[in-house]
Amino acid sequence: MSSSFGAEKELMVNGTAYQIYRLDALENSDRLPVSIRILLENLLRHEDGVTVTAMDIKAVANWDPQAEPSREIQYRPARVLMQDFTGVPAVVDLAAMRDAMVTLGGSATDINPLQAAELVIDHSVQVDHFGDANAFDLNAEIEFQRNRERYQFLKWGQSGFSSLKVVPPDTGIVHQVNLEYLARVVYSEQRDDKLLAFPDTLVGTDSHTTMINGIGVLGWGVGGIEAEASMLGQPISMLVPKVVGVKLVGKLPEGSLATDLVLTIVERLREHGVVGKFVEFYGPAIAKMPLGDRATIANMAPEYGATCGLFPVDQETLDYLRLTNRSEDQIALVEAYAKAQGMFHTADSAEAEYSETLELDLSAIEPSLAGPKRPQDRVPLKDAKAQFEQAVEAFNGGESQTVSTNIDGASTEITDGDVVIAAITSCTNTSNPSVMMAAGLLAKKAVESGLSVKPWVKTSLGPGSRVVMQYLEQAGLDKPLDTLGFDLVGYGCTTCIGNSGPLPEEVSKAISDGDLTVTSVLSGNRNFEGRVHAEVRMNYLASPPLVVAYALAGTMNIDLYHDPLGINTEGEPVLLKDIWPSSKEIAEAISDNLTREGFIASYARLFDGDSRWQSLEAPAGSQFQWDPDSTYIRHPPYFEEISLDPDPITDIEAARCLAWLGDSVTTDHISPAGAIKADSPAGTYLTELGVKADEFNSYGSRRGNHEVMMRGTFANIRLRNRLLPESEGGVTRHLPSGDEMSIYDAAMRYKEESVPVIVIAGKEYGSGSSRDWAAKGPALQGVRAVIAESYERIHRTNLVCMGILPLQFLPGESADTLELTGEERFFIPDPGDQTVHRITVKARSDKGSEKEFDVTVRIDTPNEVDYFKHGGILHYVLRKMASESSK
């Protein structure tokens, strides 16, 4: 390693000597935002004269807040974090790379994580059972039955790959486990004869990896493909970003919670525009903001569009580390390191220089929801009924429908707008004791008033870790939640990822019979169309206590400020304000029941797993023994017939449009994670293999089988393809025949005809979850390019990393302004070796007329040029490692 700046210094902490790379070796580094300082330290520590040069370091030290990002750096995070939906395909790819490495003349064990990799199994549990004291055990048993093959494979990976740790299922949500246990804040490792200390940094295969920013750790979501390359020692190529500073002032008013604050932040920052930027929070309100509130805000950085939403390290950070049972030596290291590097926040800390600044007064925050289909669409609670009425009219034309049914032996009616799912779920809020205690206290008061949940509501409680149940039980708040049907269903993502499980048969039939527009209310972070449940058209994000309140009301068609939730035991109406807990009650519940001992007990045997996990047999060996009959884990085709030299990139000639999509098409639209429909291409495939419909599991759980996933690509039931404007779902027209069929079938037909295909899209293409299959699936379907008005950050990168060319219409232009029909044949030249530049596309109609239009090539960095030329990042890494192995 090179050392151009003499930055190595010794830091003594409790008698231990650490080597650190002092930022004050570079002039004016104290003016930089904390996130830029962390990038700067990363470059100092990895200076080698090749991937990181002295000029790179100087460029970052002299960061210009107002300059457009142009400087590419090679960034090396300390670790990689995965959940199982994205982790399984990542490990599948690594296993396939081992086979390919052997084919290329190397050793299987050349493919190994070169840095810490942690995987938490949390996305596989579904809410099959609810409202039952045994729901957790029943759901866990079903989970193991469904996912045995996947779990055996992960167990093989844990022993087969060095530096890979697996947290077994039914333990906690990945981001909360990271926050409460895995995160170091300051990392230390032995290098040669020295003990290095440096910032804990990470990338994760889940968009909401950003939650760890709440504790001062810089981390963000990447596609699984990028994460695999990072695990294999490849630096992350990135442009030094702009940084938006958000100054927080004031104090939350009585009745407002962290969820209301984050939904407001999502709305404000989406309006401001922070896509591709870092966000840092600062200001006088920080000092009194609990870590749980910070984590809630940091979690939803993908929803406000930022790469990250970083909070500083301060006294609250140290107190939280102590509460969560980090060692005193580790806490001392965090404090000493942050202070030595000028990154410890106090009331008199100088403001950094930011590219842009905003100010948010917490005292103006009001109770809010977001919906019915995007997290940035905040709705003040006082306006929720009026907004709902407008939204439901857009769905059904204003003609309200009602269906009579029988539930549990009693006659009832289900109407448009009724809440059929009420879920306290996901990482956003279940990490936060204040909103969880609020939900428990509200439930307690509701039960004492004699209120009950409406019979058509499917209720569930999926906390982020076992600590949550520990403090709810200690506070005596688990019982009232149980009484209202919010029994523990599992420790996992559940409803927010689409693992809602089936609705009760009577409810499902009523929805179908009346074509009802029903709703869900969940405390998660995603409410995109078709994500929560296939039968639920409208979905609202809300705080946990509001989830309970709407379950009591049973409908969105209610003004919670003035309409009663129900009638108490004395025959009097009960309003929300009558049972809403005060901030004092919430604070006392936390103070009395959230203890270090609870964390000690909950994390004592984190990696052991339960008896089901411990008894699970797993294969051994450096190469995985693929089962050709498996419907979960299949050898992927990416490396078939791979050679050391890539084939040259060629022009795309006479391509057809496979799908013409609109604005805000999410990765859920492109690669759904939820239920597999029996009549879909994936369902047909599984049925032909003898898999029963009730054993289909979900798309997310079958991401280790490319045959399922390529059939599931563009299969979301809410996808709208303008080639079939009256349709909904994954269907298209084959051209020039005009035959209507599924997008998968059309893609396979084009392949047989040797016709390349492209996708046309609007703004924010690929928003939502970091989902590698949203790029892998189109690649396997033969998609060579996407032409969109704009892209979300992770998905654009994923397209390049799978060898798909991302092109962008020029500002002010679109398929509509260019008067394209989607029926043309498209001619796209080889983009060459340049980064962002223009090329000319030709669109020729079958009648012979031709249009030309310029587009921007969104291959943004030189490294991405290499990835694209190799057909993808994994091919590039594999060839590089095979070449080095042969030397």
Sequence and secondary structure as in RCSB ss.txt:
>XXXX:A:sequence
MSSSFGAEKELMVNGTAYQIYRLDALENSDRLPVSIRILLENLLRHEDGVTVTAMDIKAVANWDPQAEPSREIQY
RPARVLMQDFTGVPAVVDLAAMRDAMVTLGGSATDINPLQAAELVIDHSVQVDHFGDANAFDLNAEIEFQRNRER
YQFLKWGQSGFSSLKVVPPDTGIVHQVNLEYLARVVYSEQRDDKLLAFPDTLVGTDSHTTMINGIGVLGWGVGGI
EAEASMLGQPISMLVPKVVGVKLVGKLPEGSLATDLVLTIVERLREHGVVGKFVEFYGPAIAKMPLGDRATIANM
APEYGATCGLFPVDQETLDYLRLTNRSEDQIALVEAYAKAQGMFHTADSAEAEYSETLELDLSAIEPSLAGPKRP
QDRVPLKDAKAQFEQAVEAFNGGESQTVSTNIDGASTEITDGDVVIAAITSCTNTSNPSVMMAAGLLAKKAVESG
LSVKPWVKTSLGPGSRVVMQYLEQAGLDKPLDTLGFDLVGYGCTTCIGNSGPLPEEVSKAISDGDLTVTSVLSGN
RNFEGRVHAEVRMNYLASPPLVVAYALAGTMNIDLYHDPLGINTEGEPVLLKDIWPSSKEIAEAISDNLTREGFI
ASYARLFDGDSRWQSLEAPAGSQFQWDPDSTYIRHPPYFEEISLDPDPITDIEAARCLAWLGDSVTTDHISPAGA
IKADSPAGTYLTELGVKADEFNSYGSRRGNHEVMMRGTFANIRLRNRLLPESEGGVTRHLPSGDEMSIYDAAMRY
KEESVPVIVIAGKEYGSGSSRDWAAKGPALQGVRAVIAESYERIHRTNLVCMGILPLQFLPGESADTLELTGEER
FFIPDPGDQTVHRITVKARSDKGSEKEFDVTVRIDTPNEVDYFKHGGILHYVLRKMASESSK
>XXXX:A:secstr
   SS  EEEEEETTEEEEEE GGGSTTGGGS HHHHHHHHHHHHT  SSSS HHHHHHHHT  TTS S  EEEE
  SEEEEEHHHHHHHHHHHHHHHHHHHHTTS GGGS  SSEEEEE  S    SS SSTTHHHHHHHHHHHHHHHH
HHHHHHHHHHSTTEEEE SSSB HHHHIIIII  SEEEEEETTEEEEEE EEEESSGGGGGGGGGT EEEE  HH
HHHHHHTT  EEEE   EEEEEEES   TT  HHHHHHHHHHHHHHH  TT EEEEESTTGGG  HHHHHHHHHT
HHHHT SEEE  B HHHHHHHHHTT  HHHHHHHHHHHHHTT B  TT      SEEEEEEGGG   EEE SS T
T EEEGGGHHHHHHHHHHHHHTT   EEEEEETTEEEEEETTBEEEEEE SHHHHT HHHHHHHHHHHHHHHHTT
    TT EEEE  SBHHHHHHHHHTT HHHHHHTT  B  SS GGGGT      HHHHHHHHHHT   EEEESSS
   TTTS TT  EEEE  HHHHHHHHHH BSSS TTTS SEE TTS EE HHHH   HHHHHHHHHHH  HHHHH
HHTTTTTT  HHHHT     SSS    TT SS    STTTT  SS      EEEEEEEEE  SS BHHHHS  SB
  TTSHHHHHHHHTT  GGG  BTGGGTT HHHHHHHTT  TT   TTSTT  SSEEE TTT  EEEHHHHHHHH
HHTT  EEEE  TTBTBSS  THHHHHHHHTTEEEEEES B HHHHHHHHHTT EEEEE TT  TTTTT  S SE
EEE   TT SSEEEEEEEE TTS EEEEEEEE   SHHHHHHHHTTSHHHHHHHHHHHHHH 
